[in-house]
Amino acid sequence: MSSIQKLFLHFGQFFGTGTIFLLLSFVTFPILTRFLTREDYGILGLVTNTIAIAVAIAKGGLSDSIIRFYREYTDSTQRLALFTSTVVTRAVLFAGIVVAVYLFTLPNIKRFIGVDARYFDSFLIMAVYLFVRPLNIVVMNCMRALGRIFLLNAFNVLTKVVEIALAFLLLFWLIGELYGYFLGVALAQVGATVFLYRWLLKSHGFSIRQVSGTLTVDLLRFGVPLLLTEIAYLLLSFTDRYMIVAYHGQAVLGLYTVGYNVPSYINDMVMFSLSYAVVPIYTEIYRREGKVATEVFLSRSLKYYVLAVIPLCVGYAAVAEDTLTALASAKYTEAAGFSPIVLIGLVFLGMNSILYAGLYVQKRTGQMLSIMLAAVAINIGANVLLLPPYGATGAAIATMISCIASSVLTAILSWRYLRIGIPYFTIAYYSAVSVLMYFIVTWIDTDHPWLNLGTRIPLGMAIVAAATLAREKEIRAYAWRLIEAVAGKWLKRS
């Protein structure tokens, strides 16, 4: 199997899981936005964002190092047990320390950002989640390193379904307060921990006496810069939420959270699928075949990313108002004015998983961190200028500016080690196709949001798919092989 075929396969598996997550979000999102006030929904997002940052810190860089080091310790049962024992023990230690700090500082954080006291329980309950989630990520990254992609994706889907069921049960029926939602999420993660560690300890072995100080140092030396980069990425994504609630209050925060979340759901389906699939592949190509083969693979990967995200951004701009009205209700329709701007920023940020390949394979994680810190500084500065006069729209523009800046800086620094070809003709072709698609689909207007979506989205997808199959021989051949394989299986069964 070629590297690009492997990319398509792994991307397809992660994309399928992302699609399921998107559908689940489109089920839960309308319920939450309709039954919660703007203030409640804003706090829901704020708690989630705060815990996401805290979880990144609690990982301590260990989980980020697993993909890089795991294979080096699979040559014997003893070395694998040493690796597992070290990672798990240190993960428990780091998570415990971060939870203690979180609980100690929580009252001051609440006062600093001006959150109502009635929401304090929501922050408090998520301390349980903060402890178990980093431990779960450690095991899931072991699955990734092993190539157990189907098991990983199936487990993620099941956990998400259980999370939603428990969260809604507690929020709407048993407790009736916002903290019930977070209690359900935390309980689902506790259940996930039980399953994951039964699987890990059964197949890998564990002994506290095998914990290695030398391995710990190696893991941290590689992982801490990536950890700080991830924290910087989260700050880039979420700092504006804290600034919005400080400048404009919880209601505007709720509006911005809705306008941000919908493009985030869409982008994450592509971005994380690409990141999870492409990084292990180009790391292996670089180790096995060298620089030139890696550059060819990355150039082709960037071409396919651009091919997907240009129509995605333009298509979302065509349906943003109908999407937000249909999913979140008319009280959030005004978010359509800035929501497409957020998506543009996010797709630039998602491109970095390809652009930073040169820095990654050369272990220049400190430079990756510097790029993200610069982007955070740009984001904060742009928000200071744009947020007071323009509100949520100003925050969206600040997000776009800082994300584009991060991609430009990444390309400049990373391409000193691996040069990736920019697909100019692909950009021009799909920009033209997307503009044509935009004018065709927006010409359709039934005055009903759901009916508009039901006609505009399939028509837009058909236009882009036809243009793609007409130009891309590799995709056409891959699609034909997939059709033949499915048809063959169907004929055997019949």
Long-range contacts (C-beta under 8 A, 24 or more apart in sequence): 3-281, 3-285, 3-293, 3-297, 4-297, 4-300, 4-301, 4-474, 5-478, 6-281, 7-277, 7-278, 7-281, 7-297, 7-301, 8-478, 10-149, 10-276, 10-277, 10-281, 11-273, 11-274, 11-277, 11-278, 13-149, 13-150, 13-153, 13-277, 14-149, 14-153, 14-272, 14-273, 14-276, 14-277, 15-269, 15-270, 15-273, 16-153, 17-153, 17-156, 17-157, 17-273, 18-268, 18-269, 18-270, 18-272, 18-273, 19-269, 20-157, 20-160, 21-156, 21-157, 21-160, 21-265, 21-268, 21-269, 22-265, 22-266, 22-269, 24-160, 24-161, 24-164, 25-265, 26-265, 26-327, 27-164, 28-164, 28-168, 29-261, 29-262, 29-265, 29-327, 29-328, 30-326, 30-327, 30-328, 30-329, 31-168, 33-258, 33-327, 33-328, 33-329, 33-332, 34-328, 34-329, 35-172, 36-178, 37-254, 38-250, 38-251, 38-253, 38-254, 38-255, 38-331, 39-116, 39-250, 39-251, 39-254, 40-178, 40-254, 41-254, 41-257, 41-258, 42-245, 42-250, 42-251, 42-252, 42-253, 42-254, 42-256, 42-257, 43-115, 43-116, 43-119, 43-122, 43-178, 43-250, 43-253, 44-122, 44-178, 44-181, 44-257, 45-241, 45-253, 45-254, 45-257, 45-261, 46-113, 46-115, 46-241, 46-242, 46-245, 46-253, 46-257, 47-119, 47-122, 47-123, 47-126, 47-182, 49-234, 49-237, 49-238, 49-241, 50-109, 50-123, 50-126, 50-238, 51-126, 51-129, 51-130, 51-133, 52-234, 52-238, 53-231, 53-234, 53-235, 53-238, 54-98, 54-102, 54-130, 55-129, 55-130, 55-133, 55-134, 55-137, 56-227, 56-230, 56-231, 56-234, 57-98, 57-227, 57-231, 58-94, 58-95, 58-98, 58-99, 58-130, 58-131, 58-133, 58-134, 59-91, 59-94, 59-134, 59-137, 59-138, 59-227, 59-230, 60-90, 60-91, 60-94, 60-134, 60-220, 60-223, 60-224, 60-227, 61-219, 61-220, 61-222, 61-223, 61-224, 61-225, 61-226, 61-227, 62-87, 62-90, 62-91, 62-94, 62-138, 62-219, 62-220, 62-223, 63-91, 63-134, 63-137, 63-138, 63-141, 63-223, 64-222, 64-223, 64-226, 64-227, 64-230, 65-218, 65-219, 65-220, 65-222, 65-223, 65-226, 66-138, 66-141, 66-142, 66-144, 66-145, 67-141, 67-144, 67-145, 67-279, 67-280, 67-283, 68-222, 68-283, 69-215, 69-218, 69-219, 69-222, 70-141, 70-142, 70-145, 70-146, 71-145, 77-205, 80-204, 80-205, 81-204, 81-205, 81-206, 81-207, 81-210, 82-210, 82-212, 82-215, 83-204, 83-215, 84-142, 84-200, 84-201, 84-204, 84-205, 84-206, 85-205, 85-206, 85-207, 85-208, 85-209, 85-210, 85-211, 85-212, 86-210, 86-211, 86-212, 86-215, 86-216, 86-219, 87-138, 87-219, 88-135, 88-138, 88-197, 88-200, 88-206, 89-208, 89-211, 90-211, 90-216, 90-219, 91-134, 91-135, 91-138, 92-135, 94-134, 95-130, 95-131, 95-132, 95-134, 95-135, 96-131, 98-130, 98-134, 99-127, 99-130, 99-131, 102-127, 102-130, 103-127, 113-242, 113-245, 113-246, 114-245, 114-246, 115-245, 115-250, 116-250, 119-178, 119-179, 121-177, 121-179, 122-178, 122-179, 122-181, 122-182, 124-179, 125-179, 125-182, 125-183, 125-186, 126-182, 126-185, 126-186, 128-186, 128-189, 128-190, 129-182, 129-185, 129-186, 129-189, 132-186, 132-189, 132-190, 132-192, 132-193, 133-189, 135-193, 135-196, 135-197, 136-189, 136-192, 136-193, 136-196, 139-196, 139-197, 139-199, 139-200, 140-196, 142-200, 142-204, 144-276, 144-280, 145-280, 155-192, 155-195, 155-196, 159-188, 159-189, 159-191, 159-192, 162-188, 162-191, 162-192, 163-188, 163-189, 222-363, 222-365, 225-365, 225-366, 225-368, 225-369, 226-365, 226-368, 226-369, 228-369, 228-372, 229-365, 229-368, 229-369, 229-371, 229-372, 232-369, 232-372, 232-373, 232-375, 232-376, 233-349, 233-372, 235-376, 235-379, 236-349, 236-372, 236-375, 236-376, 236-379, 236-399, 236-402, 236-403, 236-406, 237-399, 239-376, 239-379, 239-380, 239-383, 240-379, 240-383, 240-387, 240-395, 240-398, 240-399, 243-380, 243-383, 243-384, 243-387, 243-395, 244-387, 244-391, 244-392, 244-395, 247-387, 247-388, 248-387, 248-391, 248-392, 252-391, 252-392, 255-332, 255-334, 255-335, 255-392, 256-335, 256-338, 256-392, 256-395, 256-396, 258-324, 258-328, 258-332, 258-335, 259-324, 259-332, 259-335, 259-336, 259-338, 259-339, 259-342, 259-392, 259-396, 260-339, 260-342, 260-396, 260-399, 262-320, 262-323, 262-324, 262-327, 262-328, 262-339, 263-316, 263-339, 263-340, 263-342, 263-343, 263-346, 264-342, 264-346, 266-312, 266-316, 266-343, 267-312, 267-343, 267-346, 267-347, 267-350, 270-305, 270-308, 270-309, 270-312, 270-347, 270-350, 271-346, 271-347, 271-349, 271-350, 271-353, 274-301, 274-305, 274-350, 274-353, 274-354, 275-350, 275-353, 278-353, 278-354, 279-353, 279-357, 279-360, 282-357, 282-361, 283-360, 283-361, 286-361, 291-418, 294-357, 294-361, 294-418, 295-418, 295-419, 295-420, 295-421, 298-354, 298-357, 298-418, 298-420, 299-420, 299-421, 299-423, 301-354, 302-351, 302-354, 302-355, 302-420, 302-421, 302-422, 302-423, 303-423, 303-426, 305-350, 305-351, 305-354, 306-423, 306-426, 306-427, 306-430, 307-426, 307-430, 307-468, 307-472, 309-347, 309-350, 309-351, 310-427, 310-430, 310-431, 310-434, 311-430, 311-433, 311-434, 311-437, 311-460, 311-464, 312-343, 312-347, 313-340, 313-343, 313-344, 313-347, 313-434, 314-434, 314-435, 314-437, 314-438, 315-434, 315-437, 315-438, 315-441, 315-457, 315-460, 315-461, 315-464, 316-340, 316-343, 317-438, 318-437, 318-438, 318-441, 318-442, 318-456, 318-460, 319-441, 319-452, 319-453, 319-456, 319-457, 319-460, 321-449, 322-449, 322-450, 322-452, 322-453, 322-456, 323-449, 323-453, 325-449, 326-449, 326-450, 326-453, 335-392, 337-393, 338-392, 338-393, 338-395, 338-396, 338-397, 339-396, 341-393, 341-396, 341-397, 341-399, 341-400, 342-396, 342-399, 342-400, 344-400, 345-396, 345-399, 345-400, 345-401, 345-402, 345-403, 345-404, 346-399, 346-403, 348-400, 348-403, 348-404, 348-406, 348-407, 349-403, 349-406, 349-407, 351-407, 352-406, 352-407, 352-410, 354-420, 355-407, 355-410, 355-411, 355-414, 355-420, 356-410, 356-414, 357-414, 357-418, 357-420, 358-413, 358-414, 358-415, 358-416, 358-417, 358-418, 358-419, 359-410, 359-413, 359-414, 359-417, 361-417, 361-418, 362-417, 364-413, 364-417, 367-413, 368-410, 371-406, 371-409, 371-410, 371-413, 372-406, 374-405, 374-406, 374-409, 375-402, 375-403, 375-405, 375-406, 375-409, 376-402, 378-402, 378-405, 429-467, 429-471, 430-464, 430-467, 433-463, 433-464, 433-467, 434-464, 436-463, 437-463, 437-464
